[in-house]
Amino acid sequence: MDKLIEVEHAGIILKKEFMEPLKVSTYKLTKETGIDQMTLHKIIHGKRSITAKTGLKLSKFFGLSDNYWVNLQVDYDIRIAKTQISEELKLIVPLQA
């Protein structure tokens, strides 16, 4: 199994790479996007995944591609899953065409 580079939860990236440098408060982001305050709080603390709907709202607000946030979240989720089931994956023999 390939060694994976450790990645941060998409919500942590949202907070560290976007909200903090751009001085966007949780209040402002929830007000401008309609994202529930508790939902955003859980996301930026890595306790909740970014859904497609939330990702679209964040992308619109920050001027990013539609899939930016969802792709970050899926990449994180896959890396976590690979770590959790690495032994099971070793036992699977790929189909030979």
C-alpha positions, 0 to 999 in steps of 0.5 A, spaced: 500 500 500 502 506 498 504 511 503 499 517 504 501 524 505 497 526 511 492 531 509 487 536 513 480 535 513 476 540 508 473 544 514 480 546 517 483 548 510 477 552 510 478 556 516 486 556 516 487 558 508 480 562 507 477 565 513 483 567 517 487 570 511 481 573 508 478 575 515 472 572 514 468 571 521 464 565 522 458 570 523 459 573 516 460 566 512 453 564 515 450 570 514 452 571 506 451 563 505 445 561 509 449 555 512 447 554 519 452 556 524 452 550 528 454 546 521 459 551 520 462 550 527 462 543 526 465 543 519 471 548 521 473 544 527 473 537 522 467 534 526 463 534 520 464 533 512 462 538 507 456 536 503 455 538 496 450 543 498 455 546 503 460 546 498 457 549 492 455 555 497 462 556 499 465 555 492 460 561 490 462 565 496 469 564 495 469 565 487 472 557 486 470 552 482 463 548 484 467 542 486 473 545 490 470 543 497 467 537 495 473 534 492 477 536 498 472 533 502 472 526 498 480 526 498 480 527 505 475 521 506 478 516 501 485 517 505 482 516 512 478 510 509 484 507 506 488 507 512 482 504 516 481 498 511 488 497 509 489 490 511 482 488 507 484 492 501 491 488 501 486 481 500 482 483 494 485 481 488 484 485 482 480 483 476 484 480 470 481 482 463 
